[in-house]
Amino acid sequence: MVKKPVSLNEKVTHDYDDIIHMEYPLKTTDYIKHPRMRVEDRAKIFAPFAALKGYEEAIAAKQKVVVPRIELSEESKEYLDLQLGKIEGLLLHGQHPIITVVFFQRDWERYGDGGEYIQFTGLVAKLNRTSRILQIVDKRIHLDDIYRIESEDLDTI
């Protein structure tokens, strides 16, 4: 675009001032090869993407420490049973304690009998001793897989 030379006293004009504020594409045409994209959709074009599918999962799997399941002693089993009794008592009174539980999660597909120990903290939703399930928020943990239960709410009982 070439600007016309003007003096300082004259109003500055350009060749395309009459069309600069027009919408594109024109609304009068029925044929639009590429319809106008919304701003939200246009932003997705520039979003990052994973060039290597599964790479992050493969790295995470390599970093996972696989260990065999630890058998609990009789004293540990009794202590866990005591803690579960306290949780059950609180649930019967309408209280939902916040606990931290360490449990064993098997990975049959990758490691056979091996797995990893996971620490999870949350509000106890349910405890069912018949089906041997402890539910913390929306995570269900089998009672046989629990290694340790800790909570300040249980220590005061």
DSSP file (Angstrom, degrees, kcal/mol; ACC not computed):
  #  RESIDUE AA STRUCTURE BP1 BP2  ACC     N-H-->O    O-->H-N    N-H-->O    O-->H-N    TCO  KAPPA ALPHA  PHI   PSI    X-CA   Y-CA   Z-CA
    1    1 A M              0   0    0      0, 0.0     2,-0.5     0, 0.0    13,-0.0   0.000 360.0 360.0 360.0 129.9    0.0    0.0    0.0
    2    2 A V        -     0   0    0      0, 0.0    13,-0.3     0, 0.0     2,-0.3  -0.890 360.0-138.9-106.5 128.7    1.4    3.3   -1.0
    3    3 A K        -     0   0    0     -2,-0.5    11,-0.1    11,-0.1     3,-0.0  -0.631  17.4-122.5 -86.1 143.2    0.5    6.4    1.0
    4    4 A K        -     0   0    0      9,-0.5     2,-0.2    -2,-0.3     9,-0.2  -0.671  33.3-109.6 -80.1 136.4   -0.2    9.6   -0.8
    5    5 A P        +     0   0    0      0, 0.0     2,-0.3     0, 0.0    -1,-0.1  -0.493  46.0 177.3 -67.0 132.1    2.0   12.4    0.3
    6    6 A V        -     0   0    0     -2,-0.2     2,-0.1     4,-0.1     6,-0.1  -0.908  28.5-111.8-131.8 160.0    0.1   15.0    2.4
    7    7 A S    >   -     0   0    0     -2,-0.3     3,-0.7     4,-0.1     0, 0.0  -0.441  34.3-107.4 -85.5 167.3    1.0   18.1    4.2
    8    8 A L  T 3  S+     0   0    0      1,-0.2     4,-0.1    -2,-0.1    -1,-0.1   0.770 117.6  54.8 -66.1 -27.1    0.8   18.3    8.0
    9    9 A N  T 3  S+     0   0    0      2,-0.1    -1,-0.2     0, 0.0     2,-0.1   0.710  95.7  80.6 -81.7 -21.0   -2.3   20.5    7.9
   10   10 A E  S <  S-     0   0    0     -3,-0.7     2,-0.2     1,-0.1    -4,-0.1  -0.461  91.3 -98.5 -86.8 158.3   -4.3   18.1    5.8
   11   11 A K        -     0   0    0     -2,-0.1     2,-0.4     1,-0.1    -1,-0.1  -0.550  41.2-115.4 -73.0 137.6   -6.2   15.1    7.0
   12   12 A V        +     0   0    0     -2,-0.2     2,-0.3    -4,-0.1    -1,-0.1  -0.601  40.9 179.9 -77.2 128.8   -4.2   11.9    6.5
   13   13 A T        -     0   0    0     -2,-0.4    -9,-0.5    -9,-0.2     2,-0.3  -0.924  12.9-160.0-129.1 156.6   -6.0    9.5    4.0
   14   14 A H    >   -     0   0    0     -2,-0.3     3,-0.9   -11,-0.1     4,-0.2  -0.858  32.0-111.3-129.0 164.6   -5.2    6.1    2.6
   15   15 A D  T 3  S+     0   0    0    -13,-0.3     3,-0.3    -2,-0.3   -12,-0.1   0.820 113.4  41.3 -66.1 -31.3   -6.4    4.2   -0.4
   16   16 A Y  T >> S+     0   0    0      1,-0.2     3,-1.1     2,-0.1     4,-0.8   0.121  73.7 113.5-110.0  21.0   -8.4    1.6    1.5
   17   17 A D  T <4 S+     0   0    0     -3,-0.9     4,-0.4     1,-0.2     3,-0.3   0.804  73.6  61.1 -60.8 -29.3  -10.0    3.7    4.3
   18   18 A D  T 34 S+     0   0    0     -3,-0.3    -1,-0.2     1,-0.2    -2,-0.1   0.746 113.1  33.3 -73.8 -21.6  -13.5    3.0    2.8
   19   19 A I  T X4 S+     0   0    0     -3,-1.1     3,-1.3     1,-0.1    -1,-0.2   0.424  88.4  96.2-112.3   0.5  -13.3   -0.8    3.2
   20   20 A I  T 3< S+     0   0    0     -4,-0.8    -2,-0.1    -3,-0.3    -1,-0.1   0.815  90.5  41.7 -65.2 -29.9  -11.2   -1.2    6.4
   21   21 A H  T 3  S+     0   0    0     -4,-0.4    -1,-0.3    -3,-0.1     2,-0.1   0.324  89.1 114.0-100.6   8.1  -14.2   -1.6    8.7
   22   22 A M  S <  S-     0   0    0     -3,-1.3     2,-0.2     1,-0.1    -3,-0.1  -0.464  70.6-111.0 -76.0 151.2  -16.3   -3.9    6.4
   23   23 A E        -     0   0    0     -2,-0.1     4,-0.1     2,-0.0    -1,-0.1  -0.543  34.8-113.7 -81.3 148.8  -16.9   -7.4    7.5
   24   24 A Y  S    S+     0   0    0     -2,-0.2     2,-0.1     1,-0.1     3,-0.0  -0.999  94.6  31.9-127.9 132.7  -15.3  -10.3    5.8
   25   25 A P  S    S-     0   0    0      0, 0.0    -1,-0.1     0, 0.0    11,-0.1   0.628 101.1-113.5 -75.5 160.7  -16.7  -12.4    4.1
   26   26 A L    >   -     0   0    0      1,-0.1     3,-0.9    -2,-0.1    -2,-0.1  -0.328  14.0-137.3 -63.3 140.6  -19.5  -10.2    2.9
   27   27 A K  T 3  S+     0   0    0      1,-0.2    -1,-0.1    -4,-0.1    -3,-0.0   0.663  95.9  70.7 -74.4 -16.2  -22.9  -11.2    4.2
   28   28 A T  T 3  S+     0   0    0      2,-0.0     2,-0.3     0, 0.0    -1,-0.2   0.680  81.8  86.2 -76.8 -16.6  -24.5  -10.8    0.8
   29   29 A T    <   -     0   0    0     -3,-0.9     3,-0.0     1,-0.1     0, 0.0  -0.671  57.3-164.0 -89.3 139.4  -22.8  -13.9   -0.7
   30   30 A D  S    S+     0   0    0     -2,-0.3     2,-0.6     1,-0.1    -1,-0.1   0.705  74.6  75.5 -87.2 -23.3  -24.4  -17.3   -0.3
   31   31 A Y        +     0   0    0      2,-0.0     2,-0.4     0, 0.0    -1,-0.1  -0.814  54.2 168.2 -97.4 119.3  -21.2  -19.1   -1.2
   32   32 A I        -     0   0    0     -2,-0.6    -2,-0.0     1,-0.1     0, 0.0  -0.967  18.3-167.0-130.1 115.3  -18.4  -19.2    1.4
   33   33 A K  S    S+     0   0    0     -2,-0.4    -1,-0.1     1,-0.3    -2,-0.0   0.934  87.4  20.3 -67.4 -46.1  -15.5  -21.5    0.8
   34   34 A H  S    S-     0   0    0      3,-0.0    -1,-0.3     0, 0.0     3,-0.1  -0.922  86.5-141.3-125.5 103.6  -14.2  -21.2    4.3
   35   35 A P        -     0   0    0      0, 0.0     2,-0.1     0, 0.0    -3,-0.0  -0.254  35.3 -88.9 -63.7 153.3  -16.7  -20.0    6.9
   36   36 A R        -     0   0    0      1,-0.1     2,-0.3   -11,-0.1    -4,-0.0  -0.397  44.0-132.0 -66.0 134.8  -15.5  -17.6    9.5
   37   37 A M        -     0   0    0     -2,-0.1    -1,-0.1    -3,-0.1     2,-0.0  -0.647  17.2-114.4 -91.2 142.9  -14.2  -19.4   12.6
   38   38 A R     >  -     0   0    0     -2,-0.3     4,-2.2     1,-0.1     5,-0.2  -0.372  27.4-115.8 -68.8 156.9  -15.2  -18.5   16.1
   39   39 A V  H  > S+     0   0    0      1,-0.2     4,-1.8     2,-0.2     5,-0.1   0.883 115.7  53.6 -62.5 -39.4  -12.4  -17.1   18.3
   40   40 A E  H  > S+     0   0    0      1,-0.2     4,-0.8     2,-0.2    -1,-0.2   0.900 111.4  45.2 -63.1 -40.6  -12.7  -20.1   20.7
   41   41 A D  H  > S+     0   0    0      1,-0.2     4,-0.7     2,-0.2     3,-0.4   0.860 109.4  55.6 -71.0 -35.0  -12.3  -22.6   17.8
   42   42 A R  H >X S+     0   0    0     -4,-2.2     3,-0.8     1,-0.2     4,-0.6   0.856 101.4  58.2 -65.7 -34.2   -9.4  -20.6   16.3
   43   43 A A  H >< S+     0   0    0     -4,-1.8     3,-0.9     1,-0.2     4,-0.2   0.816  95.9  64.3 -66.1 -29.5   -7.5  -20.8   19.6
   44   44 A K  H >< S+     0   0    0     -4,-0.8     3,-1.1    -3,-0.4    -1,-0.2   0.788  90.0  66.8 -65.1 -26.5   -7.6  -24.6   19.5
   45   45 A I  H << S+     0   0    0     -3,-0.8    -1,-0.2    -4,-0.7    -2,-0.2   0.864 104.8  42.7 -61.1 -35.2   -5.5  -24.6   16.4
   46   46 A F  T << S+     0   0    0     -3,-0.9    -1,-0.3    -4,-0.6    -2,-0.2   0.357  87.0 119.6 -96.3   5.3   -2.6  -23.2   18.4
   47   47 A A  S <  S-     0   0    0     -3,-1.1    -3,-0.0    -4,-0.2     2,-0.0  -0.374  73.1-100.1 -68.5 149.4   -3.0  -25.5   21.4
   48   48 A P        -     0   0    0      0, 0.0     2,-0.3     0, 0.0    -1,-0.1  -0.332  41.6-165.1 -67.9 153.5   -0.1  -27.9   22.2
   49   49 A F        -     0   0    0     -3,-0.1     2,-0.8    -2,-0.0     3,-0.1  -0.933  27.0-104.1-136.9 161.4   -0.4  -31.4   21.0
   50   50 A A        -     0   0    0     -2,-0.3     3,-0.1     1,-0.2     4,-0.0  -0.774  26.7-172.6 -89.4 111.0    1.4  -34.7   21.8
   51   51 A A  S    S+     0   0    0     -2,-0.8     2,-0.7     1,-0.2    -1,-0.2   0.842  80.5  47.9 -71.3 -33.1    3.7  -35.5   18.9
   52   52 A L  S >  S-     0   0    0     -3,-0.1     3,-1.6     0, 0.0     4,-0.4  -0.898  86.8-143.3-112.0 103.3    4.5  -38.9   20.4
   53   53 A K  T 3  S+     0   0    0     -2,-0.7    -2,-0.0     1,-0.2     0, 0.0  -0.448  84.0   9.9 -66.6 131.3    1.4  -40.7   21.4
   54   54 A G  T 3> S+     0   0    0     -2,-0.2     4,-2.1     1,-0.0    -1,-0.2   0.419  91.1 118.2  83.6  -2.0    1.9  -42.8   24.6
   55   55 A Y  H <> S+     0   0    0     -3,-1.6     4,-2.2     1,-0.2     5,-0.2   0.926  74.7  48.7 -64.6 -45.7    5.3  -41.3   25.4
   56   56 A E  H  > S+     0   0    0     -4,-0.4     4,-2.3     1,-0.2    -1,-0.2   0.899 112.5  48.7 -62.0 -41.0    4.2  -39.7   28.7
   57   57 A E  H  > S+     0   0    0      2,-0.2     4,-2.3     1,-0.2    -1,-0.2   0.887 109.9  52.0 -66.7 -38.5    2.6  -43.0   29.8
   58   58 A A  H  X S+     0   0    0     -4,-2.1     4,-1.7     2,-0.2    -2,-0.2   0.901 110.7  47.5 -65.3 -40.6    5.7  -45.0   28.9
   59   59 A I  H  X S+     0   0    0     -4,-2.2     4,-1.6     2,-0.2    -2,-0.2   0.913 112.0  50.2 -65.7 -42.8    8.0  -42.7   30.9
   60   60 A A  H  X S+     0   0    0     -4,-2.3     4,-0.9     1,-0.2    -2,-0.2   0.884 109.0  52.1 -63.4 -38.4    5.6  -42.9   33.9
   61   61 A A  H  < S+     0   0    0     -4,-2.3     3,-0.4     1,-0.2    -1,-0.2   0.870 108.4  50.7 -66.9 -35.7    5.6  -46.7   33.7
   62   62 A K  H  < S+     0   0    0     -4,-1.7    -1,-0.2     1,-0.2    -2,-0.2   0.830 109.8  50.6 -69.3 -31.3    9.4  -46.7   33.7
   63   63 A Q  H  < S+     0   0    0     -4,-1.6    -1,-0.2    -5,-0.1     2,-0.2   0.633  86.8 106.4 -81.4 -14.2    9.5  -44.5   36.8
   64   64 A K     <  -     0   0    0     -4,-0.9     2,-0.8    -3,-0.4    -3,-0.0  -0.471  68.4-137.6 -70.2 131.8    7.0  -46.7   38.7
   65   65 A V        -     0   0    0     -2,-0.2     2,-0.5    52,-0.1    52,-0.2  -0.822  17.2-153.8 -92.9 113.4    8.6  -48.7   41.4
   66   66 A V        +     0   0    0     -2,-0.8    50,-0.2    50,-0.1    48,-0.0  -0.761  20.7 170.8 -92.5 127.6    7.2  -52.2   41.3
   67   67 A V  B     -A  115   0A   0     48,-2.8    48,-1.6    -2,-0.5     2,-0.1  -0.935  34.4-107.4-132.6 154.7    7.3  -54.1   44.6
   68   68 A P        -     0   0    0      0, 0.0     2,-0.2     0, 0.0    46,-0.1  -0.443  49.9 -89.1 -75.6 159.0    5.8  -57.3   45.9
   69   69 A R        -     0   0    0     44,-0.4     2,-0.5    -2,-0.1    76,-0.0  -0.477  40.0-130.2 -70.8 137.2    2.9  -57.2   48.3
   70   70 A I        -     0   0    0     -2,-0.2     2,-0.4    -3,-0.1    34,-0.1  -0.758  14.3-133.9 -90.7 128.3    3.9  -57.0   52.0
   71   71 A E        -     0   0    0     -2,-0.5     2,-0.2     1,-0.0    76,-0.0  -0.698  24.8-128.2 -81.3 130.6    2.2  -59.5   54.3
   72   72 A L        -     0   0    0     -2,-0.4     2,-0.1     1,-0.1    -1,-0.0  -0.485  16.4-119.8 -80.7 147.9    1.1  -57.8   57.5
   73   73 A S     >  -     0   0    0     -2,-0.2     4,-2.1     1,-0.1     5,-0.2  -0.327  30.7-105.3 -75.6 167.7    1.9  -59.1   60.9
   74   74 A E  H  > S+     0   0    0      1,-0.2     4,-2.2     2,-0.2     5,-0.2   0.871 122.2  53.4 -63.4 -37.3   -0.9  -60.1   63.3
   75   75 A E  H  > S+     0   0    0      2,-0.2     4,-2.3     1,-0.2    -1,-0.2   0.905 108.8  49.1 -64.1 -41.5   -0.3  -56.9   65.4
   76   76 A S  H  > S+     0   0    0      1,-0.2     4,-2.5     2,-0.2    -2,-0.2   0.893 110.3  50.8 -65.5 -39.5   -0.7  -54.7   62.3
   77   77 A K  H  X S+     0   0    0     -4,-2.1     4,-2.2     2,-0.2    -1,-0.2   0.898 110.8  48.8 -64.6 -40.0   -3.9  -56.5   61.3
   78   78 A E  H  X S+     0   0    0     -4,-2.2     4,-2.2     2,-0.2    -2,-0.2   0.904 111.0  50.1 -65.7 -41.2   -5.3  -55.9   64.8
   79   79 A Y  H  X S+     0   0    0     -4,-2.3     4,-2.4     2,-0.2    -2,-0.2   0.917 111.3  48.5 -64.1 -43.0   -4.4  -52.3   64.7
   80   80 A L  H  X S+     0   0    0     -4,-2.5     4,-2.7     1,-0.2    -1,-0.2   0.897 110.3  52.0 -62.5 -39.8   -6.0  -51.9   61.2
   81   81 A D  H  X S+     0   0    0     -4,-2.2     4,-2.0     2,-0.2    -1,-0.2   0.889 109.4  50.0 -63.4 -39.2   -9.1  -53.6   62.5
   82   82 A L  H  X S+     0   0    0     -4,-2.2     4,-2.0     2,-0.2    -2,-0.2   0.918 111.2  48.5 -63.2 -44.6   -9.2  -51.2   65.5
   83   83 A Q  H  X S+     0   0    0     -4,-2.4     4,-2.3     1,-0.2    -2,-0.2   0.907 111.0  50.2 -63.3 -42.3   -8.9  -48.2   63.1
   84   84 A L  H  X S+     0   0    0     -4,-2.7     4,-2.5     1,-0.2    -1,-0.2   0.864 107.9  54.1 -65.1 -35.2  -11.7  -49.6   60.9
   85   85 A G  H  X S+     0   0    0     -4,-2.0     4,-2.2     2,-0.2    -1,-0.2   0.899 108.4  49.1 -63.3 -41.2  -13.9  -50.0   64.0
   86   86 A K  H  X S+     0   0    0     -4,-2.0     4,-2.2     2,-0.2    -2,-0.2   0.909 111.7  49.0 -63.8 -42.2  -13.3  -46.3   64.9
   87   87 A I  H  X S+     0   0    0     -4,-2.3     4,-2.5     1,-0.2    -2,-0.2   0.923 110.6  50.7 -62.5 -43.9  -14.2  -45.3   61.3
   88   88 A E  H  X S+     0   0    0     -4,-2.5     4,-2.0     1,-0.2    -1,-0.2   0.894 109.6  50.9 -61.5 -41.1  -17.3  -47.5   61.5
   89   89 A G  H  X S+     0   0    0     -4,-2.2     4,-1.2     2,-0.2    -1,-0.2   0.905 110.6  48.2 -63.6 -42.1  -18.4  -45.9   64.8
   90   90 A L  H  <>S+     0   0    0     -4,-2.2     5,-2.7     1,-0.2     3,-0.3   0.908 110.5  51.6 -64.9 -40.9  -17.9  -42.4   63.4
   91   91 A L  H ><5S+     0   0    0     -4,-2.5     3,-1.5     1,-0.2    -1,-0.2   0.876 105.5  55.5 -64.5 -36.3  -19.9  -43.2   60.3
   92   92 A L  H 3<5S+     0   0    0     -4,-2.0    -1,-0.2     1,-0.3    -2,-0.2   0.810 107.1  50.7 -64.7 -29.2  -22.8  -44.6   62.4
   93   93 A H  T 3<5S-     0   0    0     -4,-1.2    -1,-0.3    -3,-0.3    -2,-0.2   0.275 124.6-104.0 -91.3  10.4  -22.9  -41.2   64.2
   94   94 A G  T < 5S+     0   0    0     -3,-1.5     2,-0.4     1,-0.3    -3,-0.2   0.587  80.3 129.5  82.2  10.0  -23.1  -39.4   60.9
   95   95 A Q      < -     0   0    0     -5,-2.7    -1,-0.3    -6,-0.2    -2,-0.2  -0.789  43.6-158.3 -99.5 142.5  -19.5  -38.2   60.9
   96   96 A H        -     0   0    0     -2,-0.4    29,-0.1    -3,-0.1    -9,-0.0  -0.888  16.6-152.6-120.5  98.3  -17.2  -38.7   57.9
   97   97 A P        -     0   0    0      0, 0.0    27,-2.6     0, 0.0     2,-0.6  -0.293  14.2-123.1 -72.2 154.2  -13.5  -38.6   59.0
   98   98 A I  E     +B  123   0A   0     25,-0.2    55,-0.5    23,-0.0     2,-0.3  -0.871  41.3 176.4 -94.1 123.7  -10.7  -37.5   56.8
   99   99 A I  E     -B  122   0A   0     23,-2.5    23,-2.2    -2,-0.6     2,-0.5  -0.874  31.1-138.2-128.3 159.8   -8.1  -40.3   56.6
  100  100 A T  E     -BC 121 150A   0     50,-3.1    50,-2.8    -2,-0.3     2,-0.4  -0.986  27.4-173.1-114.7 123.1   -4.9  -41.1   54.8
  101  101 A V  E     -BC 120 149A   0     19,-3.0    19,-2.7    -2,-0.5     2,-0.5  -0.948  16.2-155.7-121.1 137.3   -4.7  -44.7   53.7
  102  102 A V  E     +BC 119 148A   0     46,-2.7    45,-3.6    -2,-0.4    46,-1.7  -0.957  28.1 169.9-108.6 124.3   -1.7  -46.5   52.1
  103  103 A F  E     -BC 118 146A   0     15,-2.5    15,-3.0    -2,-0.5     2,-0.5  -0.928  34.9-112.0-137.7 159.5   -2.8  -49.4   50.0
  104  104 A F  E     -B  117   0A   0     41,-2.6     2,-0.6    -2,-0.3    13,-0.2  -0.772  25.0-164.5 -93.5 128.8   -1.4  -51.9   47.5
  105  105 A Q  E     -B  116   0A   0     11,-3.1    11,-2.0    -2,-0.5     2,-0.1  -0.950  12.4-145.0-117.0 114.4   -2.5  -51.7   43.9
  106  106 A R  E     -B  115   0A   0     -2,-0.6     2,-0.3     9,-0.2     9,-0.3  -0.402   7.8-159.7 -74.5 150.9   -1.8  -54.7   41.8
  107  107 A D     >  +     0   0    0      7,-2.1     4,-2.7     5,-0.2     5,-0.5  -0.727  17.1 171.4-129.2  81.7   -0.9  -54.3   38.1
  108  108 A W  H  > S+     0   0    0     -2,-0.3     4,-1.2     1,-0.2    -1,-0.1   0.866  72.7  56.1 -61.1 -39.7   -1.7  -57.8   36.7
  109  109 A E  H  4 S+     0   0    0      1,-0.2    -1,-0.2     2,-0.2    -2,-0.0   0.906 122.2  21.4 -63.9 -43.6   -1.2  -56.8   33.1
  110  110 A R  H  4 S+     0   0    0     -3,-0.2    -2,-0.2     2,-0.1    -1,-0.2   0.857 138.0  20.8 -94.0 -38.8    2.3  -55.5   33.4
  111  111 A Y  H >< S-     0   0    0     -4,-2.7     3,-1.9     1,-0.3     2,-0.6   0.322  81.1-145.0-122.0   8.1    3.8  -57.0   36.5
  112  112 A G  T 3< S+     0   0    0     -4,-1.2    -1,-0.3    -5,-0.5    -5,-0.2  -0.499  86.8   2.1  67.0-112.9    1.9  -60.1   37.3
  113  113 A D  T 3  S+     0   0    0     -2,-0.6   -44,-0.4    -7,-0.1    -1,-0.3   0.560 118.5  91.4 -85.1  -8.8    1.7  -60.3   41.1
  114  114 A G    <   +     0   0    0     -3,-1.9    -7,-2.1    -7,-0.2     2,-0.3  -0.208  43.6 140.6 -81.4 174.1    3.6  -57.1   41.6
  115  115 A G  E     -AB  67 106A   0    -48,-1.6   -48,-2.8    -9,-0.3     2,-0.3  -0.900  40.8 -85.5-178.1-152.9    2.3  -53.6   42.0
  116  116 A E  E     - B   0 105A   0    -11,-2.0   -11,-3.1    -2,-0.3     2,-0.5  -0.966  26.0-116.5-142.3 157.4    2.8  -50.4   43.9
  117  117 A Y  E     - B   0 104A   0     -2,-0.3     2,-0.4   -52,-0.2   -13,-0.2  -0.836  32.2-164.8 -96.5 131.8    1.8  -48.8   47.2
  118  118 A I  E     - B   0 103A   0    -15,-3.0   -15,-2.5    -2,-0.5     2,-0.5  -0.936  12.1-146.8-120.8 138.2   -0.3  -45.7   46.9
  119  119 A Q  E     + B   0 102A   0     -2,-0.4     2,-0.4   -17,-0.2   -17,-0.2  -0.911  22.7 178.8-104.2 129.6   -1.1  -43.1   49.5
  120  120 A F  E     - B   0 101A   0    -19,-2.7   -19,-3.0    -2,-0.5     2,-0.4  -0.997  11.0-165.2-136.1 133.0   -4.6  -41.5   49.3
  121  121 A T  E     + B   0 100A   0     -2,-0.4     2,-0.3   -21,-0.2   -21,-0.2  -0.953  31.6 110.7-120.0 136.2   -6.2  -38.9   51.5
  122  122 A G  E     - B   0  99A   0    -23,-2.2   -23,-2.5    -2,-0.4     2,-0.4  -0.988  63.9 -60.1 179.7-178.4   -9.9  -38.1   51.6
  123  123 A L  E     - B   0  98A   0     -2,-0.3    14,-2.3   -25,-0.2     2,-0.4  -0.689  52.2-118.9 -85.5 128.8  -13.2  -38.1   53.3
  124  124 A V  E     +D  136   0B   0    -27,-2.6    12,-0.3    -2,-0.4     3,-0.1  -0.545  34.3 174.5 -71.3 124.8  -14.6  -41.5   54.1
  125  125 A A  E     -     0   0B   0     10,-2.9     2,-0.3    -2,-0.4    11,-0.2   0.851  61.5  -3.3 -95.7 -46.7  -17.9  -42.1   52.3
  126  126 A K  E     -D  135   0B   0      9,-1.6     9,-2.7     2,-0.0     2,-0.4  -0.978  46.4-162.5-147.0 156.0  -18.7  -45.7   53.2
  127  127 A L  E     -D  134   0B   0     -2,-0.3     2,-0.6     7,-0.2     7,-0.2  -0.936  11.7-179.9-139.8 118.9  -17.3  -48.7   55.0
  128  128 A N  E  >> -D  133   0B   0      5,-2.8     5,-2.2    -2,-0.4     4,-0.7  -0.927   7.7-177.9-122.2 105.7  -18.8  -52.1   54.2
  129  129 A R  T  45S+     0   0    0     -2,-0.6    -1,-0.1     3,-0.2     5,-0.1   0.770  81.5  60.3 -74.8 -24.9  -17.2  -55.0   56.2
  130  130 A T  T  45S+     0   0    0      1,-0.2    -1,-0.2     3,-0.1    -2,-0.0   0.957 117.6  28.8 -67.1 -50.2  -19.3  -57.6   54.5
  131  131 A S  T  45S-     0   0    0      2,-0.1    -1,-0.2    12,-0.0    -2,-0.2   0.483 109.0-127.8 -87.7  -2.3  -18.0  -56.8   51.0
  132  132 A R  T  <5 +     0   0    0     -4,-0.7    11,-2.5     1,-0.2     2,-0.4   0.905  59.1 141.0  58.7  48.5  -14.7  -55.7   52.5
  133  133 A I  E   < -DE 128 142B   0     -5,-2.2    -5,-2.8     9,-0.2     2,-0.5  -0.978  37.6-164.8-125.4 132.8  -14.7  -52.3   50.8
  134  134 A L  E     -DE 127 141B   0      7,-3.0     7,-2.9    -2,-0.4     2,-0.6  -0.978  13.7-158.2-111.7 123.8  -13.6  -48.9   52.1
  135  135 A Q  E     -DE 126 140B   0     -9,-2.7   -10,-2.9    -2,-0.5    -9,-1.6  -0.909   9.4-173.9-108.8 120.1  -14.8  -46.0   50.0
  136  136 A I  E >  S-DE 124 139B   0      3,-2.7     3,-2.9    -2,-0.6     2,-0.5  -0.961  70.4 -47.1-112.3 117.0  -13.0  -42.7   50.3
  137  137 A V  T 3  S-     0   0    0    -14,-2.3   -15,-0.1    -2,-0.6   -12,-0.0  -0.464 125.1 -27.7  53.9-109.5  -14.8  -40.0   48.2
  138  138 A D  T 3  S+     0   0    0     -2,-0.5     2,-0.5   -13,-0.0    -1,-0.3   0.287 116.7 103.0-113.8  10.4  -15.3  -42.0   45.0
  139  139 A K  E <   -E  136   0B   0     -3,-2.9    -3,-2.7     2,-0.0     2,-0.5  -0.828  57.9-153.2 -97.0 126.0  -12.3  -44.3   45.3
  140  140 A R  E     -E  135   0B   0     -2,-0.5     2,-0.4    -5,-0.2    -5,-0.2  -0.866  12.2-172.1-102.4 127.5  -13.1  -47.9   46.4
  141  141 A I  E     -E  134   0B   0     -7,-2.9    -7,-3.0    -2,-0.5     2,-0.2  -0.970  23.2-126.3-122.7 130.0  -10.3  -49.8   48.3
  142  142 A H  E >   -E  133   0B   0     -2,-0.4     3,-1.5    -9,-0.2     4,-0.4  -0.558  19.1-132.2 -73.5 136.3  -10.5  -53.4   49.2
  143  143 A L  G >  S+     0   0    0    -11,-2.5     3,-1.0     1,-0.3    -1,-0.1   0.805 104.3  60.8 -62.5 -30.3   -9.8  -53.9   52.9
  144  144 A D  G 3  S+     0   0    0    -12,-0.3    -1,-0.3     1,-0.2   -11,-0.1   0.713 101.7  54.3 -69.9 -18.9   -7.2  -56.7   52.2
  145  145 A D  G <  S+     0   0    0     -3,-1.5   -41,-2.6   -42,-0.1     2,-0.3   0.533  81.8 110.6 -91.1  -7.1   -5.1  -54.3   50.2
  146  146 A I  E <   +C  103   0A   0     -3,-1.0   -43,-0.3    -4,-0.4     3,-0.1  -0.512  36.1 174.3 -75.0 132.5   -4.8  -51.7   53.0
  147  147 A Y  E     +     0   0A   0    -45,-3.6     2,-0.3     1,-0.4   -44,-0.2   0.768  66.2   1.3-102.2 -39.7   -1.3  -51.3   54.5
  148  148 A R  E     -C  102   0A   0    -46,-1.7   -46,-2.7     2,-0.0     2,-0.4  -0.996  52.8-160.5-153.5 145.1   -1.8  -48.4   56.9
  149  149 A I  E     +C  101   0A   0     -2,-0.3     2,-0.4   -48,-0.2   -48,-0.2  -0.998  16.2 178.2-127.0 129.8   -4.6  -45.9   58.0
  150  150 A E  E     +C  100   0A   0    -50,-2.8   -50,-3.1    -2,-0.4     2,-0.3  -0.983  10.0 148.2-131.6 143.3   -3.8  -42.6   59.6
  151  151 A S     >  -     0   0    0     -2,-0.4     4,-1.0   -52,-0.2   -52,-0.1  -0.884  43.2-142.5-169.6 140.9   -6.1  -39.8   60.8
  152  152 A E  H  > S+     0   0    0    -54,-0.3     4,-0.9    -2,-0.3    -1,-0.1   0.801 105.9  61.7 -72.3 -30.2   -6.1  -37.2   63.5
  153  153 A D  H  4 S+     0   0    0    -55,-0.5     4,-0.2     1,-0.2     3,-0.2   0.848 105.3  46.4 -63.9 -34.2   -9.9  -37.8   63.8
  154  154 A L  H >4 S+     0   0    0      1,-0.2     3,-0.8     2,-0.2    -1,-0.2   0.760 103.3  62.2 -81.9 -25.2   -9.3  -41.4   64.8
  155  155 A D  H 3< S+     0   0    0     -4,-1.0    -1,-0.2     1,-0.2    -2,-0.2   0.757  97.7  58.0 -71.9 -23.8   -6.5  -40.6   67.4
  156  156 A T  T 3<        0   0    0     -4,-0.9    -1,-0.2     1,-0.2    -2,-0.2   0.617 360.0 360.0 -82.1 -11.5   -8.9  -38.6   69.5
  157  157 A I    <         0   0    0     -3,-0.8    -1,-0.2    -4,-0.2    -2,-0.1   0.467 360.0 360.0 -85.4 360.0  -11.3  -41.5   70.0
